[in-house]
Amino acid sequence: MPWDLFLNIRFWMLTGSSLSCPPLHYSWQELESDCRLRSQRKHAAVRCICMMSPLVARLLLLVCLALPLYGVEKVRNRGYRKDPDADKLGSCMQGPAGTPGREGNPGTNGIPGTPGIPGRDGLKGEKGECINEIFEEPWRPNYKQCAWNSLNYGIDLGKVADCTFTKLRSDSALRVLFSGSLRLKCKNACCQRWYFTFNGAECTGPLPIESIIYLDQGSPELNSTINIHRTSSVEGLCEGIKSGLVDVAVWVGTCSDYPRGDASTGWNSVSRIIIEELPK
């Protein structure tokens, strides 16, 4: 498009009138004569432009034409509000949200992590008690019995019967039993005592093993004495006896502070001593 025609169209869009600028090859005298003719049309813009050189006048006219166009474009941009989601959605409007999707399948296990840093040592514990385990053999029964038929031993003081026993452990106890017929008679009050000994000594762990019979005087009316034989027993436990052979015996003796009577042991019946070793 020719330059003169472009300027004339832009001038008409802004002012409503046409513009005919002199060509660039005019001399200064020809330009001044042409400006006088144009000034008669009473266009101030033409008078001002024509007073300048053709090159300067055309540059000024371009500036005047460009500034209003810049203002119009700025007003258009100011009236336009940019949607913050325009970059995301483009020129289309956002529709309603869709239905949520179903849950996905569980993922596979990840790679095991590396071992962590070892922790520091804990506090020192209290000193424990030392326990020595003692392994012992299982307990085996150990017992013995000595028996006599019609012992009929009529002494009043001394050993009645004995039985030898092998004790296996020193920390065990001995259970002893004498069973037999015992009798005591006298005209006046009397007392007799039957007791056990272990290797010739009475038990001290904890106390002696004994049994007594006390008899008061006979009936004065009948002028007779009582003579009754009864099966009796002497029984007890004794501790503190060392292991090995142990001589267990039954003795008869007197009670303290009482006179002795006529004693009898094992009359017309079986007498026995039973010895058994028991764990503590």
Protein Blocks (a to p, Z undefined) as FASTA:
>chain_A
ZZklmmmmmmmmmnopacddddfkbcfklmmmmmmmmmmnopaklmmmmmpcfklmmmmm
mmmmmmmmmmmmmmmmmmpccdfklmmnomadcddddddddddddddddddddddddddd
dddddddddddddddddddddddddddehklpabfbdcfbdcddddfbfkbccddddddd
dddddfbdcdddddddeehiacfbfbccddddddddddfklopacddddddddddddehi
aedjddddddddddehiacddddehiaiacddddddddZZ
